[in-house]
């Protein structure tokens, strides 16, 4: 692949993560200052050959970037990119899947520990100056995660890392996948179910963890019928995409006490509207779509970006290529 100069012109754009600033000093790319806003990005597009971007994409950028040869997403989600148009222009698109799998898995484990040890209740009690010790016969005692059954829907890099951490603390893990794994893929010791098995599996679970991509198959997967099959004590944990859950159905189920509660990092509308009932529900834990955030995220993406540029130049298969 030939660049306009001997080094590709890289433009990175994201409101939080400075990918350009995370590059090593000897990186063989020509860089512009990282764009934290669309206003900063637009003047840079004309010369961009490699665009590393998330949370700012507009389809009109394709016309504004005539020299564009590759897009590296800064996030795992790429459903907002115009796949057909990128394919027409022969512009590969790669996701950042796996760069934050450990971070999301640790966030999920934090949710599970918060729920089992009822830290969300303790925090509310602290704000109210309320001393709330254990009581004999109380149905709201702290729990142990060991022996609890977690179903992880979506068992890619993130889901399998969640499963690894859950198994380390003694939980029973069932991976829900689109297809059965091949022998020798390193996951032979994990119980596997298919999406078609959910009707039977869901009533057995203490925790339902969503770590699947947003696809036509998974959009609205968790609806009222799904929630009705869950144990009354079970919790829903969503570190996938907000639209995997029918939010109105979830709110209704929580209002009726159909499930134990929900720990949510993503929502149908983001930021979560101030008027959403989810904010005030005592059995809901909300985080602002930050499960994948850590101080290591930008360097991780920068490393993936440089490797994909090297592979692109060498005509090798790109990591996480979707177009």
N, C-alpha and C positions, 0 to 999 in steps of 0.2 A: 504494500500500500504506500502510495506517495502522498506526502503532505505538501502543503504550499511551500513551506521551508523544510529544513532538515529535521525540525522538531514540531510535533503537532501543537496547534494553538488550542489551549484548554481554557474553558470558561466554567467556573463552578458557581452555583446559585442555590442558596437555602437560607431561610430566615434565622437559623440557629447555628448550623454546623459550617465552619469555615474549612472547606476541603482544601482549598489552595494553601491556606496557612498550615495545614497538617502535612503537606508534602515534604519529603526529605530535601535538603538543600541541593543534592545532586540529581534531582529528578529531571529526566530528559524531555521536558515539555516547556512550551512557552506559555506563561500564565498572565492573566489579567487579575486585578484585585478581585477578591471574592465578592459576589453580588448578594447583599443581604435583602435587597428589595427589587421589585420589578423595574423600578425607575433606574436602578444601577445596572440591571441586567440588559435592558433593551439596546443600549448603544454598543454593547459588547458582542451581540449576536452575529453581526455581519462577518466578523473574522473567525468565529468559532468553528473549529473542526471537531473537537470533542466537547460535549456538553455534559456536565455532571450536575444533576438538578433534581429537586423534589420540592413540592409544596408551592411551586410558582408556575407550573407549566400552563401554557395556552397554545392551542393548535396553530395560531397565527405565527408562532415562533418559527415554524418550518419555512415559511416564506421569508422571514427575516434572517435566516441563517443558511444562505445558499451554499456555503462550503462545508456544512455539517456532514460528518462521516460516521459518527458514533455517539450514542447517548448512554451514559451510565447513571441509572437512578440512584439516589442517595437513600432510598427506602426500599423495602421489600415489595410494597404495593405499587403496581404499575397500571392499574385498571383505567387510569385517567389519560393515558397516552393513546394517540391515534394509531393503533397497530397497523391497520390496512395501509394508511398513508406512509408510514415508515417503511413498510415492506415494499411499496411501490418505488420509493426512493432508494431502496437497498441500504437503509440506515439501521444497523443493529441496535437493539435496545437490551440492556442487561439490568437485572435487578441487583439490589444489595442484600439479597437473602442470605442469611447465615452470619452476616457481620455483627449482628446484635443478638444472636440466638441465646448466648449465655445471659445477657442482660435481661431479656424478656423472660427467660426461664427463672432467673433469680427473683424477678418482680412477681411472677406467678407463685413461686414458693412463699414469698412474703405475704401475698394474699392468703394463701392456705394457712400459714401460721397465724396471721391476724385473725382469720375466721375461727380456727380451732381454739386459740387461746383468748378469743373474744377481746382483743385489744381495741377494736373499734368501739366496744361498749365502755371499756376502761377510759378511753380518751374522752368520750362524752361525759362520763362520770367525773373525770378530773375537771372539765370545764365547769361542771355544776357543783364542784366541791362536795361530791357525794361519795362516801365510803361504802363500798358494795362488796362485802366479803362473800365467800361461798356459803350456801345454806343447804341444810339437809333436805333432800327431797326436791330440790329445785330442778326444773327441766332445762335450765340454762347454764349448766356446768361447763367448765372448760373441757376440751376434748384432747385426745392424743391422735396424731395423724397416723401412727403406726397401725396397720391393719385396715385403714380406710381405703375404699375403692374409688379410684379416680379414672374417669374416661377422658382421654385426650383426643379431641376431634381435630384431625389434621396432624399428621405425624411426620412432617418434614424436618428440617434442621432445628427449628424452634421447638416443635412438639416433641421430638426425640430427646432434646436436651432437658425439657421439662420432665419427661418420663424418667430420664437418668437421675435427676435430683429427687424425684418422688420415690423412686425405688431405693435410693440411699437411706431414706428415713423410714423405710419399711412399709410404704403404701403398696397396695395392689394396683397395678397399672394395666389398663386396657387401651391399646392404640386403635383408633378408628381411622381407617384408611380407605382410599378409593379402590385399592387392589391388594391382594395378599402379597407380602414381601417374598422375595426370592431367598432361598436358603443361602446362608453364608453372608448375608448383608449386615451382620452384627446385631440384629434385633431378634434373633431366634428365641431369646428368653423373655420376650414380651408377648403377652396375650394380645391377639389381633382380632378386630371385628371390622366388618365392612359397613358403609353407610346404610346398606339395606338391613343391617342387624340392629339398628338403633332402637326400633320399637321394643325389642326384647332386652337390649342392654340397659337403656336409660333407667328403668325402674330399679336396677340393682346398684346404681351409682350413688356415692356420697357427695362427689364433686363432678361436675361437668365442666371441663376446660375447653374453650374454643381457641384453637391456634391455627385455623385453616385459612387459606386464601379466600377472597371474595370471588365467587364464580356463580354462574347461573344455578349450579347445584346447591351452593351453600347460602345464597342470598335468601333471607327469611327462614333459614333452617330451624331456628328456635322460635316457634310460634306457639299459640295457645295449646295445640294438640301435643307438642313436644313437652311443654311445661306441665301439662296435666299428667304426663307419664312419669315425671320426676318424683322421687321420694319427697314427702312433706318437709323432711329435715335437710334435703340436699341443697347445695349452693351452686349457682352458675357463675363461672369465671370467664370473662371475655377479654382476651388479649389478641384477638383476631381483628376483624373489622366490624364497625357498628351495625352495618346492614345485614350481618349474619343473624341478628336478633330483631324480631318484630317488637320494637320498644313499647308500643301500646299494650301488646299482649303481656310483656314482662311486667309492666307497671300494674296491670290488672291482677296478674298472678300474685305479685307481692302484696297488693292491697288485700287480697282474699286469703293470704297465708298459705297459698298452695305449695310454696317452696320455702326453704329456710332463709334464703337471701341471695344477693348477687354482688360480686366484686367486678367492677367494670372499668376498663381503661379506654374503651372506644365506644362511640355513640353514633346514632343515625345522623344527627346534626352536631357539628363541632365548630366552635366551642358549645358545650352543653348549655342550652338556653337557661337563663336564670329562673324561668317559670317552670322548668321541668320538675315534676314531683320526686324524681330520683334524688335530688339534693337533700331533701328533708326526711327521707325514709331511714328509719333506725337500723334496718337490716340490709343496707346498701353501702358499699364502700366504693368511692369514686376517685379515680386518678385521671389527670388531664392528658390522656394519650401520651404518656411518657414512659411506658414500660420498656421501650427500646433505648431510652436515653442513658448515656454514661459519658464520662470524660474520655473514654477510649473509642467512642463511636466514629468521630471524624478521622482519626488515624487508621482505623480499621477499613473505612470506606476508601480512604486515599490509597491504601495498600492494594485493595481490590481493583481500583481504577487503573493504577499503574500496571498491574499484571494484565488486565484486559487490553490496555494499549499495546503492551509488548506482544500479546497474542495476536492482536489485530494486525500489527505490522508484519508478524511472522506467518500470517495466514493460518493460525491455529484456532481451535475451537475456543470460544469465549466462555467465561464462567457466568452462569446464571443467565444465559442468553434466552430471551423470549421472542424476539423478532429477528 
